[in-house]
Amino acid sequence: MSKKSKGVNPDLEEAVSTLLKEVMADETASLTDKCKVIDRAVNIEKLKQKLSDEEWGAGFAIPNDEDDE
């Protein structure tokens, strides 16, 4: 059985990048359409950050002592 490679599919990244450029350059695209594409691009960046940083989100399980003061 082959392992899946970690990371974001490069084809997906390229497609979202192309879509982002096209939609932002389109004067007839609605604000909603532009925001949807921006959201997709931001989500891909979040996934890339999560995959590259092993400690991503680790601080949420640690109690915050500063709130007790």
PDB file of N, H, CA, C and O in Angstrom:
ATOM      1  N   MET A   1       0.840  -1.175   0.000  1.00  0.00           N
ATOM      2  CA  MET A   1       0.000   0.000   0.000  1.00  0.00           C
ATOM      3  C   MET A   1       0.888   1.243   0.000  1.00  0.00           C
ATOM      4  O   MET A   1       1.835   1.327   0.782  1.00  0.00           O
ATOM      5  N   SER A   2       0.597   2.183  -0.850  1.00  0.00           N
ATOM      6  H   SER A   2      -0.172   2.115  -1.486  1.00  0.00           H
ATOM      7  CA  SER A   2       1.409   3.392  -0.932  1.00  0.00           C
ATOM      8  C   SER A   2       0.890   4.451   0.040  1.00  0.00           C
ATOM      9  O   SER A   2      -0.310   4.578   0.282  1.00  0.00           O
ATOM     10  N   LYS A   3       1.835   5.195   0.579  1.00  0.00           N
ATOM     11  H   LYS A   3       2.810   5.092   0.382  1.00  0.00           H
ATOM     12  CA  LYS A   3       1.472   6.272   1.500  1.00  0.00           C
ATOM     13  C   LYS A   3       1.104   7.516   0.707  1.00  0.00           C
ATOM     14  O   LYS A   3       1.666   7.772  -0.359  1.00  0.00           O
ATOM     15  N   LYS A   4       0.174   8.275   1.223  1.00  0.00           N
ATOM     16  H   LYS A   4      -0.282   8.067   2.088  1.00  0.00           H
ATOM     17  CA  LYS A   4      -0.141   9.572   0.624  1.00  0.00           C
ATOM     18  C   LYS A   4       0.927  10.567   1.051  1.00  0.00           C
ATOM     19  O   LYS A   4       1.364  10.565   2.201  1.00  0.00           O
ATOM     20  N   SER A   5       1.335  11.397   0.142  1.00  0.00           N
ATOM     21  H   SER A   5       0.980  11.398  -0.793  1.00  0.00           H
ATOM     22  CA  SER A   5       2.318  12.408   0.495  1.00  0.00           C
ATOM     23  C   SER A   5       1.625  13.519   1.279  1.00  0.00           C
ATOM     24  O   SER A   5       0.487  13.896   1.000  1.00  0.00           O
ATOM     25  N   LYS A   6       2.356  14.027   2.269  1.00  0.00           N
ATOM     26  H   LYS A   6       3.280  13.721   2.495  1.00  0.00           H
ATOM     27  CA  LYS A   6       1.805  15.123   3.058  1.00  0.00           C
ATOM     28  C   LYS A   6       1.925  16.409   2.275  1.00  0.00           C
ATOM     29  O   LYS A   6       2.842  16.591   1.475  1.00  0.00           O
ATOM     30  N   GLY A   7       0.998  17.280   2.518  1.00  0.00           N
ATOM     31  H   GLY A   7       0.253  17.133   3.168  1.00  0.00           H
ATOM     32  CA  GLY A   7       1.063  18.579   1.873  1.00  0.00           C
ATOM     33  C   GLY A   7      -0.164  18.842   1.025  1.00  0.00           C
ATOM     34  O   GLY A   7      -1.030  17.985   0.851  1.00  0.00           O
ATOM     35  N   VAL A   8      -0.205  20.040   0.511  1.00  0.00           N
ATOM     36  H   VAL A   8       0.499  20.736   0.652  1.00  0.00           H
ATOM     37  CA  VAL A   8      -1.313  20.477  -0.323  1.00  0.00           C
ATOM     38  C   VAL A   8      -0.997  20.088  -1.768  1.00  0.00           C
ATOM     39  O   VAL A   8       0.131  20.249  -2.233  1.00  0.00           O
ATOM     40  N   ASN A   9      -1.984  19.587  -2.450  1.00  0.00           N
ATOM     41  H   ASN A   9      -2.900  19.456  -2.071  1.00  0.00           H
ATOM     42  CA  ASN A   9      -1.828  19.196  -3.845  1.00  0.00           C
ATOM     43  C   ASN A   9      -1.399  20.414  -4.666  1.00  0.00           C
ATOM     44  O   ASN A   9      -2.097  21.429  -4.671  1.00  0.00           O
ATOM     45  N   PRO A  10      -0.258  20.326  -5.359  1.00  0.00           N
ATOM     46  CA  PRO A  10       0.222  21.472  -6.147  1.00  0.00           C
ATOM     47  C   PRO A  10      -0.762  21.905  -7.244  1.00  0.00           C
ATOM     48  O   PRO A  10      -0.856  23.088  -7.571  1.00  0.00           O
ATOM     49  N   ASP A  11      -1.489  20.938  -7.805  1.00  0.00           N
ATOM     50  H   ASP A  11      -1.413  19.977  -7.539  1.00  0.00           H
ATOM     51  CA  ASP A  11      -2.484  21.286  -8.829  1.00  0.00           C
ATOM     52  C   ASP A  11      -3.604  22.131  -8.236  1.00  0.00           C
ATOM     53  O   ASP A  11      -4.094  23.065  -8.871  1.00  0.00           O
ATOM     54  N   LEU A  12      -4.005  21.793  -7.007  1.00  0.00           N
ATOM     55  H   LEU A  12      -3.606  21.035  -6.490  1.00  0.00           H
ATOM     56  CA  LEU A  12      -5.041  22.565  -6.319  1.00  0.00           C
ATOM     57  C   LEU A  12      -4.550  23.974  -6.023  1.00  0.00           C
ATOM     58  O   LEU A  12      -5.273  24.950  -6.222  1.00  0.00           O
ATOM     59  N   GLU A  13      -3.319  24.070  -5.547  1.00  0.00           N
ATOM     60  H   GLU A  13      -2.732  23.277  -5.385  1.00  0.00           H
ATOM     61  CA  GLU A  13      -2.737  25.386  -5.268  1.00  0.00           C
ATOM     62  C   GLU A  13      -2.702  26.252  -6.524  1.00  0.00           C
ATOM     63  O   GLU A  13      -3.062  27.429  -6.495  1.00  0.00           O
ATOM     64  N   GLU A  14      -2.266  25.653  -7.617  1.00  0.00           N
ATOM     65  H   GLU A  14      -1.974  24.697  -7.641  1.00  0.00           H
ATOM     66  CA  GLU A  14      -2.168  26.395  -8.879  1.00  0.00           C
ATOM     67  C   GLU A  14      -3.553  26.816  -9.373  1.00  0.00           C
ATOM     68  O   GLU A  14      -3.728  27.930  -9.868  1.00  0.00           O
ATOM     69  N   ALA A  15      -4.535  25.922  -9.238  1.00  0.00           N
ATOM     70  H   ALA A  15      -4.394  25.017  -8.837  1.00  0.00           H
ATOM     71  CA  ALA A  15      -5.890  26.241  -9.692  1.00  0.00           C
ATOM     72  C   ALA A  15      -6.488  27.391  -8.890  1.00  0.00           C
ATOM     73  O   ALA A  15      -7.110  28.288  -9.459  1.00  0.00           O
ATOM     74  N   VAL A  16      -6.305  27.369  -7.572  1.00  0.00           N
ATOM     75  H   VAL A  16      -5.800  26.640  -7.109  1.00  0.00           H
ATOM     76  CA  VAL A  16      -6.844  28.445  -6.736  1.00  0.00           C
ATOM     77  C   VAL A  16      -6.106  29.750  -7.019  1.00  0.00           C
ATOM     78  O   VAL A  16      -6.719  30.817  -7.039  1.00  0.00           O
ATOM     79  N   SER A  17      -4.806  29.671  -7.238  1.00  0.00           N
ATOM     80  H   SER A  17      -4.308  28.804  -7.222  1.00  0.00           H
ATOM     81  CA  SER A  17      -4.035  30.868  -7.558  1.00  0.00           C
ATOM     82  C   SER A  17      -4.508  31.497  -8.870  1.00  0.00           C
ATOM     83  O   SER A  17      -4.672  32.713  -8.965  1.00  0.00           O
ATOM     84  N   THR A  18      -4.723  30.658  -9.869  1.00  0.00           N
ATOM     85  H   THR A  18      -4.590  29.670  -9.792  1.00  0.00           H
ATOM     86  CA  THR A  18      -5.207  31.139 -11.161  1.00  0.00           C
ATOM     87  C   THR A  18      -6.604  31.738 -11.026  1.00  0.00           C
ATOM     88  O   THR A  18      -6.893  32.801 -11.576  1.00  0.00           O
ATOM     89  N   LEU A  19      -7.461  31.045 -10.290  1.00  0.00           N
ATOM     90  H   LEU A  19      -7.227  30.181  -9.843  1.00  0.00           H
ATOM     91  CA  LEU A  19      -8.826  31.531 -10.075  1.00  0.00           C
ATOM     92  C   LEU A  19      -8.817  32.873  -9.351  1.00  0.00           C
ATOM     93  O   LEU A  19      -9.586  33.773  -9.688  1.00  0.00           O
ATOM     94  N   LEU A  20      -7.947  33.001  -8.361  1.00  0.00           N
ATOM     95  H   LEU A  20      -7.321  32.270  -8.088  1.00  0.00           H
ATOM     96  CA  LEU A  20      -7.842  34.252  -7.607  1.00  0.00           C
ATOM     97  C   LEU A  20      -7.447  35.407  -8.535  1.00  0.00           C
ATOM     98  O   LEU A  20      -8.033  36.487  -8.468  1.00  0.00           O
ATOM     99  N   LYS A  21      -6.467  35.178  -9.387  1.00  0.00           N
ATOM    100  H   LYS A  21      -5.991  34.300  -9.441  1.00  0.00           H
ATOM    101  CA  LYS A  21      -6.027  36.226 -10.315  1.00  0.00           C
ATOM    102  C   LYS A  21      -7.138  36.610 -11.283  1.00  0.00           C
ATOM    103  O   LYS A  21      -7.356  37.790 -11.559  1.00  0.00           O
ATOM    104  N   GLU A  22      -7.843  35.594 -11.799  1.00  0.00           N
ATOM    105  H   GLU A  22      -7.666  34.636 -11.575  1.00  0.00           H
ATOM    106  CA  GLU A  22      -8.894  35.854 -12.771  1.00  0.00           C
ATOM    107  C   GLU A  22     -10.076  36.602 -12.151  1.00  0.00           C
ATOM    108  O   GLU A  22     -10.594  37.552 -12.738  1.00  0.00           O
ATOM    109  N   VAL A  23     -10.490  36.173 -10.982  1.00  0.00           N
ATOM    110  H   VAL A  23     -10.069  35.401 -10.506  1.00  0.00           H
ATOM    111  CA  VAL A  23     -11.654  36.794 -10.346  1.00  0.00           C
ATOM    112  C   VAL A  23     -11.347  38.224  -9.913  1.00  0.00           C
ATOM    113  O   VAL A  23     -12.188  39.112 -10.056  1.00  0.00           O
ATOM    114  N   MET A  24     -10.153  38.447  -9.389  1.00  0.00           N
ATOM    115  H   MET A  24      -9.469  37.726  -9.273  1.00  0.00           H
ATOM    116  CA  MET A  24      -9.810  39.799  -8.952  1.00  0.00           C
ATOM    117  C   MET A  24      -9.676  40.758 -10.129  1.00  0.00           C
ATOM    118  O   MET A  24      -9.938  41.953  -9.986  1.00  0.00           O
ATOM    119  N   ALA A  25      -9.274  40.253 -11.281  1.00  0.00           N
ATOM    120  H   ALA A  25      -9.061  39.283 -11.397  1.00  0.00           H
ATOM    121  CA  ALA A  25      -9.142  41.100 -12.469  1.00  0.00           C
ATOM    122  C   ALA A  25     -10.486  41.326 -13.166  1.00  0.00           C
ATOM    123  O   ALA A  25     -10.617  42.248 -13.971  1.00  0.00           O
ATOM    124  N   ASP A  26     -11.475  40.499 -12.865  1.00  0.00           N
ATOM    125  H   ASP A  26     -11.369  39.750 -12.211  1.00  0.00           H
ATOM    126  CA  ASP A  26     -12.790  40.593 -13.505  1.00  0.00           C
ATOM    127  C   ASP A  26     -13.603  41.714 -12.867  1.00  0.00           C
ATOM    128  O   ASP A  26     -13.953  41.646 -11.689  1.00  0.00           O
ATOM    129  N   GLU A  27     -13.894  42.726 -13.641  1.00  0.00           N
ATOM    130  H   GLU A  27     -13.609  42.781 -14.598  1.00  0.00           H
ATOM    131  CA  GLU A  27     -14.653  43.867 -13.124  1.00  0.00           C
ATOM    132  C   GLU A  27     -16.113  43.525 -12.865  1.00  0.00           C
ATOM    133  O   GLU A  27     -16.780  44.212 -12.091  1.00  0.00           O
ATOM    134  N   THR A  28     -16.616  42.475 -13.501  1.00  0.00           N
ATOM    135  H   THR A  28     -16.074  41.917 -14.130  1.00  0.00           H
ATOM    136  CA  THR A  28     -18.023  42.108 -13.325  1.00  0.00           C
ATOM    137  C   THR A  28     -18.241  41.123 -12.176  1.00  0.00           C
ATOM    138  O   THR A  28     -19.384  40.824 -11.828  1.00  0.00           O
ATOM    139  N   ALA A  29     -17.158  40.618 -11.585  1.00  0.00           N
ATOM    140  H   ALA A  29     -16.230  40.860 -11.867  1.00  0.00           H
ATOM    141  CA  ALA A  29     -17.290  39.674 -10.475  1.00  0.00           C
ATOM    142  C   ALA A  29     -17.831  40.402  -9.251  1.00  0.00           C
ATOM    143  O   ALA A  29     -17.416  41.519  -8.942  1.00  0.00           O
ATOM    144  N   SER A  30     -18.755  39.760  -8.567  1.00  0.00           N
ATOM    145  H   SER A  30     -19.093  38.853  -8.818  1.00  0.00           H
ATOM    146  CA  SER A  30     -19.354  40.380  -7.378  1.00  0.00           C
ATOM    147  C   SER A  30     -18.383  40.299  -6.199  1.00  0.00           C
ATOM    148  O   SER A  30     -17.420  39.532  -6.217  1.00  0.00           O
ATOM    149  N   LEU A  31     -18.652  41.089  -5.201  1.00  0.00           N
ATOM    150  H   LEU A  31     -19.434  41.712  -5.187  1.00  0.00           H
ATOM    151  CA  LEU A  31     -17.851  41.077  -3.983  1.00  0.00           C
ATOM    152  C   LEU A  31     -17.930  39.706  -3.323  1.00  0.00           C
ATOM    153  O   LEU A  31     -16.946  39.223  -2.763  1.00  0.00           O
ATOM    154  N   THR A  32     -19.098  39.083  -3.389  1.00  0.00           N
ATOM    155  H   THR A  32     -19.897  39.475  -3.844  1.00  0.00           H
ATOM    156  CA  THR A  32     -19.276  37.743  -2.817  1.00  0.00           C
ATOM    157  C   THR A  32     -18.369  36.739  -3.516  1.00  0.00           C
ATOM    158  O   THR A  32     -17.724  35.923  -2.858  1.00  0.00           O
ATOM    159  N   ASP A  33     -18.315  36.794  -4.840  1.00  0.00           N
ATOM    160  H   ASP A  33     -18.839  37.458  -5.374  1.00  0.00           H
ATOM    161  CA  ASP A  33     -17.450  35.887  -5.601  1.00  0.00           C
ATOM    162  C   ASP A  33     -15.986  36.100  -5.234  1.00  0.00           C
ATOM    163  O   ASP A  33     -15.237  35.140  -5.052  1.00  0.00           O
ATOM    164  N   LYS A  34     -15.590  37.346  -5.128  1.00  0.00           N
ATOM    165  H   LYS A  34     -16.198  38.126  -5.275  1.00  0.00           H
ATOM    166  CA  LYS A  34     -14.203  37.648  -4.783  1.00  0.00           C
ATOM    167  C   LYS A  34     -13.864  37.159  -3.374  1.00  0.00           C
ATOM    168  O   LYS A  34     -12.780  36.624  -3.142  1.00  0.00           O
ATOM    169  N   CYS A  35     -14.781  37.342  -2.451  1.00  0.00           N
ATOM    170  H   CYS A  35     -15.662  37.777  -2.639  1.00  0.00           H
ATOM    171  CA  CYS A  35     -14.543  36.908  -1.071  1.00  0.00           C
ATOM    172  C   CYS A  35     -14.459  35.386  -0.963  1.00  0.00           C
ATOM    173  O   CYS A  35     -13.674  34.858  -0.174  1.00  0.00           O
ATOM    174  N   LYS A  36     -15.268  34.685  -1.756  1.00  0.00           N
ATOM    175  H   LYS A  36     -15.905  35.114  -2.396  1.00  0.00           H
ATOM    176  CA  LYS A  36     -15.217  33.222  -1.742  1.00  0.00           C
ATOM    177  C   LYS A  36     -13.857  32.715  -2.211  1.00  0.00           C
ATOM    178  O   LYS A  36     -13.301  31.787  -1.624  1.00  0.00           O
ATOM    179  N   VAL A  37     -13.326  33.318  -3.256  1.00  0.00           N
ATOM    180  H   VAL A  37     -13.777  34.073  -3.733  1.00  0.00           H
ATOM    181  CA  VAL A  37     -12.029  32.898  -3.781  1.00  0.00           C
ATOM    182  C   VAL A  37     -10.915  33.255  -2.803  1.00  0.00           C
ATOM    183  O   VAL A  37      -9.989  32.469  -2.600  1.00  0.00           O
ATOM    184  N   ILE A  38     -11.000  34.428  -2.203  1.00  0.00           N
ATOM    185  H   ILE A  38     -11.751  35.066  -2.368  1.00  0.00           H
ATOM    186  CA  ILE A  38     -10.014  34.826  -1.193  1.00  0.00           C
ATOM    187  C   ILE A  38     -10.044  33.854  -0.031  1.00  0.00           C
ATOM    188  O   ILE A  38      -8.994  33.466   0.481  1.00  0.00           O
ATOM    189  N   ASP A  39     -11.237  33.456   0.395  1.00  0.00           N
ATOM    190  H   ASP A  39     -12.090  33.771  -0.021  1.00  0.00           H
ATOM    191  CA  ASP A  39     -11.379  32.511   1.494  1.00  0.00           C
ATOM    192  C   ASP A  39     -10.719  31.176   1.161  1.00  0.00           C
ATOM    193  O   ASP A  39     -10.057  30.584   2.014  1.00  0.00           O
ATOM    194  N   ARG A  40     -10.890  30.707  -0.052  1.00  0.00           N
ATOM    195  H   ARG A  40     -11.427  31.188  -0.744  1.00  0.00           H
ATOM    196  CA  ARG A  40     -10.251  29.455  -0.471  1.00  0.00           C
ATOM    197  C   ARG A  40      -8.735  29.578  -0.416  1.00  0.00           C
ATOM    198  O   ARG A  40      -8.053  28.672   0.063  1.00  0.00           O
ATOM    199  N   ALA A  41      -8.212  30.683  -0.902  1.00  0.00           N
ATOM    200  H   ALA A  41      -8.766  31.419  -1.292  1.00  0.00           H
ATOM    201  CA  ALA A  41      -6.764  30.893  -0.905  1.00  0.00           C
ATOM    202  C   ALA A  41      -6.225  30.965   0.529  1.00  0.00           C
ATOM    203  O   ALA A  41      -5.170  30.406   0.826  1.00  0.00           O
ATOM    204  N   VAL A  42      -6.938  31.642   1.397  1.00  0.00           N
ATOM    205  H   VAL A  42      -7.795  32.097   1.155  1.00  0.00           H
ATOM    206  CA  VAL A  42      -6.510  31.754   2.798  1.00  0.00           C
ATOM    207  C   VAL A  42      -6.551  30.384   3.470  1.00  0.00           C
ATOM    208  O   VAL A  42      -5.657  30.053   4.249  1.00  0.00           O
ATOM    209  N   ASN A  43      -7.572  29.591   3.181  1.00  0.00           N
ATOM    210  H   ASN A  43      -8.298  29.861   2.548  1.00  0.00           H
ATOM    211  CA  ASN A  43      -7.663  28.261   3.778  1.00  0.00           C
ATOM    212  C   ASN A  43      -6.510  27.366   3.333  1.00  0.00           C
ATOM    213  O   ASN A  43      -6.004  26.575   4.129  1.00  0.00           O
ATOM    214  N   ILE A  44      -6.095  27.476   2.090  1.00  0.00           N
ATOM    215  H   ILE A  44      -6.507  28.118   1.443  1.00  0.00           H
ATOM    216  CA  ILE A  44      -4.943  26.700   1.630  1.00  0.00           C
ATOM    217  C   ILE A  44      -3.684  27.139   2.369  1.00  0.00           C
ATOM    218  O   ILE A  44      -2.865  26.306   2.755  1.00  0.00           O
ATOM    219  N   GLU A  45      -3.530  28.446   2.566  1.00  0.00           N
ATOM    220  H   GLU A  45      -4.196  29.123   2.252  1.00  0.00           H
ATOM    221  CA  GLU A  45      -2.367  28.940   3.308  1.00  0.00           C
ATOM    222  C   GLU A  45      -2.394  28.452   4.754  1.00  0.00           C
ATOM    223  O   GLU A  45      -1.348  28.128   5.318  1.00  0.00           O
ATOM    224  N   LYS A  46      -3.580  28.397   5.358  1.00  0.00           N
ATOM    225  H   LYS A  46      -4.429  28.660   4.901  1.00  0.00           H
ATOM    226  CA  LYS A  46      -3.692  27.881   6.725  1.00  0.00           C
ATOM    227  C   LYS A  46      -3.289  26.415   6.779  1.00  0.00           C
ATOM    228  O   LYS A  46      -2.587  25.997   7.700  1.00  0.00           O
ATOM    229  N   LEU A  47      -3.725  25.635   5.803  1.00  0.00           N
ATOM    230  H   LEU A  47      -4.295  25.975   5.055  1.00  0.00           H
ATOM    231  CA  LEU A  47      -3.356  24.218   5.754  1.00  0.00           C
ATOM    232  C   LEU A  47      -1.845  24.053   5.594  1.00  0.00           C
ATOM    233  O   LEU A  47      -1.240  23.202   6.246  1.00  0.00           O
ATOM    234  N   LYS A  48      -1.243  24.856   4.738  1.00  0.00           N
ATOM    235  H   LYS A  48      -1.734  25.547   4.208  1.00  0.00           H
ATOM    236  CA  LYS A  48       0.202  24.778   4.543  1.00  0.00           C
ATOM    237  C   LYS A  48       0.936  25.114   5.837  1.00  0.00           C
ATOM    238  O   LYS A  48       1.925  24.464   6.176  1.00  0.00           O
ATOM    239  N   GLN A  49       0.461  26.115   6.557  1.00  0.00           N
ATOM    240  H   GLN A  49      -0.343  26.643   6.282  1.00  0.00           H
ATOM    241  CA  GLN A  49       1.079  26.496   7.825  1.00  0.00           C
ATOM    242  C   GLN A  49       0.934  25.377   8.847  1.00  0.00           C
ATOM    243  O   GLN A  49       1.874  25.066   9.578  1.00  0.00           O
ATOM    244  N   LYS A  50      -0.240  24.783   8.890  1.00  0.00           N
ATOM    245  H   LYS A  50      -1.003  25.036   8.296  1.00  0.00           H
ATOM    246  CA  LYS A  50      -0.499  23.704   9.839  1.00  0.00           C
ATOM    247  C   LYS A  50       0.403  22.502   9.556  1.00  0.00           C
ATOM    248  O   LYS A  50       0.922  21.880  10.482  1.00  0.00           O
ATOM    249  N   LEU A  51       0.585  22.182   8.288  1.00  0.00           N
ATOM    250  H   LEU A  51       0.164  22.688   7.536  1.00  0.00           H
ATOM    251  CA  LEU A  51       1.413  21.038   7.917  1.00  0.00           C
ATOM    252  C   LEU A  51       2.899  21.291   8.162  1.00  0.00           C
ATOM    253  O   LEU A  51       3.643  20.358   8.463  1.00  0.00           O
ATOM    254  N   SER A  52       3.333  22.533   8.036  1.00  0.00           N
ATOM    255  H   SER A  52       2.729  23.292   7.792  1.00  0.00           H
ATOM    256  CA  SER A  52       4.758  22.832   8.171  1.00  0.00           C
ATOM    257  C   SER A  52       5.179  23.084   9.616  1.00  0.00           C
ATOM    258  O   SER A  52       6.370  23.038   9.922  1.00  0.00           O
ATOM    259  N   ASP A  53       4.243  23.345  10.494  1.00  0.00           N
ATOM    260  H   ASP A  53       3.276  23.382  10.245  1.00  0.00           H
ATOM    261  CA  ASP A  53       4.569  23.669  11.882  1.00  0.00           C
ATOM    262  C   ASP A  53       4.020  22.582  12.793  1.00  0.00           C
ATOM    263  O   ASP A  53       2.811  22.490  13.004  1.00  0.00           O
ATOM    264  N   GLU A  54       4.925  21.748  13.340  1.00  0.00           N
ATOM    265  H   GLU A  54       5.908  21.823  13.170  1.00  0.00           H
ATOM    266  CA  GLU A  54       4.489  20.636  14.180  1.00  0.00           C
ATOM    267  C   GLU A  54       3.842  21.098  15.478  1.00  0.00           C
ATOM    268  O   GLU A  54       3.041  20.365  16.057  1.00  0.00           O
ATOM    269  N   GLU A  55       4.167  22.286  15.943  1.00  0.00           N
ATOM    270  H   GLU A  55       4.818  22.882  15.473  1.00  0.00           H
ATOM    271  CA  GLU A  55       3.607  22.793  17.188  1.00  0.00           C
ATOM    272  C   GLU A  55       2.355  23.631  16.967  1.00  0.00           C
ATOM    273  O   GLU A  55       1.851  24.249  17.905  1.00  0.00           O
ATOM    274  N   TRP A  56       1.847  23.659  15.735  1.00  0.00           N
ATOM    275  H   TRP A  56       2.257  23.157  14.974  1.00  0.00           H
ATOM    276  CA  TRP A  56       0.662  24.444  15.422  1.00  0.00           C
ATOM    277  C   TRP A  56      -0.509  23.973  16.281  1.00  0.00           C
ATOM    278  O   TRP A  56      -0.867  22.795  16.255  1.00  0.00           O
ATOM    279  N   GLY A  57      -1.091  24.873  17.025  1.00  0.00           N
ATOM    280  H   GLY A  57      -0.800  25.830  17.046  1.00  0.00           H
ATOM    281  CA  GLY A  57      -2.245  24.559  17.853  1.00  0.00           C
ATOM    282  C   GLY A  57      -1.911  23.907  19.172  1.00  0.00           C
ATOM    283  O   GLY A  57      -2.818  23.620  19.953  1.00  0.00           O
ATOM    284  N   ALA A  58      -0.626  23.657  19.456  1.00  0.00           N
ATOM    285  H   ALA A  58       0.111  23.889  18.821  1.00  0.00           H
ATOM    286  CA  ALA A  58      -0.241  22.977  20.689  1.00  0.00           C
ATOM    287  C   ALA A  58      -0.522  23.836  21.917  1.00  0.00           C
ATOM    288  O   ALA A  58      -0.762  23.294  22.996  1.00  0.00           O
ATOM    289  N   GLY A  59      -0.499  25.133  21.785  1.00  0.00           N
ATOM    290  H   GLY A  59      -0.304  25.573  20.909  1.00  0.00           H
ATOM    291  CA  GLY A  59      -0.703  26.025  22.915  1.00  0.00           C
ATOM    292  C   GLY A  59      -2.128  26.055  23.436  1.00  0.00           C
ATOM    293  O   GLY A  59      -2.375  26.559  24.531  1.00  0.00           O
ATOM    294  N   PHE A  60      -3.072  25.521  22.666  1.00  0.00           N
ATOM    295  H   PHE A  60      -2.872  25.111  21.776  1.00  0.00           H
ATOM    296  CA  PHE A  60      -4.464  25.541  23.104  1.00  0.00           C
ATOM    297  C   PHE A  60      -4.725  24.575  24.250  1.00  0.00           C
ATOM    298  O   PHE A  60      -5.675  24.764  25.009  1.00  0.00           O
ATOM    299  N   ALA A  61      -3.897  23.544  24.387  1.00  0.00           N
ATOM    300  H   ALA A  61      -3.125  23.392  23.770  1.00  0.00           H
ATOM    301  CA  ALA A  61      -4.089  22.548  25.439  1.00  0.00           C
ATOM    302  C   ALA A  61      -3.401  22.943  26.739  1.00  0.00           C
ATOM    303  O   ALA A  61      -3.616  22.310  27.773  1.00  0.00           O
ATOM    304  N   ILE A  62      -2.582  23.978  26.694  1.00  0.00           N
ATOM    305  H   ILE A  62      -2.408  24.492  25.855  1.00  0.00           H
ATOM    306  CA  ILE A  62      -1.853  24.418  27.880  1.00  0.00           C
ATOM    307  C   ILE A  62      -2.695  25.444  28.629  1.00  0.00           C
ATOM    308  O   ILE A  62      -3.133  26.431  28.038  1.00  0.00           O
ATOM    309  N   PRO A  63      -2.929  25.226  29.928  1.00  0.00           N
ATOM    310  CA  PRO A  63      -3.701  26.222  30.687  1.00  0.00           C
ATOM    311  C   PRO A  63      -2.962  27.553  30.770  1.00  0.00           C
ATOM    312  O   PRO A  63      -1.737  27.589  30.881  1.00  0.00           O
ATOM    313  N   ASN A  64      -3.703  28.619  30.717  1.00  0.00           N
ATOM    314  H   ASN A  64      -4.699  28.590  30.627  1.00  0.00           H
ATOM    315  CA  ASN A  64      -3.122  29.956  30.753  1.00  0.00           C
ATOM    316  C   ASN A  64      -3.152  30.456  32.188  1.00  0.00           C
ATOM    317  O   ASN A  64      -4.220  30.753  32.723  1.00  0.00           O
ATOM    318  N   ASP A  65      -1.980  30.551  32.814  1.00  0.00           N
ATOM    319  H   ASP A  65      -1.113  30.309  32.380  1.00  0.00           H
ATOM    320  CA  ASP A  65      -1.880  30.999  34.204  1.00  0.00           C
ATOM    321  C   ASP A  65      -2.109  32.492  34.361  1.00  0.00           C
ATOM    322  O   ASP A  65      -2.407  32.956  35.462  1.00  0.00           O
ATOM    323  N   GLU A  66      -1.977  33.249  33.287  1.00  0.00           N
ATOM    324  H   GLU A  66      -1.735  32.872  32.393  1.00  0.00           H
ATOM    325  CA  GLU A  66      -2.133  34.702  33.359  1.00  0.00           C
ATOM    326  C   GLU A  66      -3.563  35.090  33.699  1.00  0.00           C
ATOM    327  O   GLU A  66      -3.788  36.146  34.291  1.00  0.00           O
ATOM    328  N   ASP A  67      -4.531  34.259  33.339  1.00  0.00           N
ATOM    329  H   ASP A  67      -4.348  33.401  32.859  1.00  0.00           H
ATOM    330  CA  ASP A  67      -5.937  34.572  33.603  1.00  0.00           C
ATOM    331  C   ASP A  67      -6.278  34.439  35.081  1.00  0.00           C
ATOM    332  O   ASP A  67      -7.263  35.021  35.535  1.00  0.00           O
ATOM    333  N   ASP A  68      -5.489  33.688  35.841  1.00  0.00           N
ATOM    334  H   ASP A  68      -4.689  33.214  35.472  1.00  0.00           H
ATOM    335  CA  ASP A  68      -5.768  33.451  37.252  1.00  0.00           C
ATOM    336  C   ASP A  68      -5.383  34.628  38.126  1.00  0.00           C
ATOM    337  O   ASP A  68      -5.839  34.712  39.266  1.00  0.00           O
ATOM    338  N   GLU A  69      -4.576  35.522  37.641  1.00  0.00           N
ATOM    339  H   GLU A  69      -4.206  35.454  36.714  1.00  0.00           H
ATOM    340  CA  GLU A  69      -4.082  36.630  38.466  1.00  0.00           C
ATOM    341  C   GLU A  69      -5.099  37.691  38.687  1.00  0.00           C
ATOM    342  O   GLU A  69      -4.821  38.682  39.363  1.00  0.00           O
TER     343      GLU A  69
END
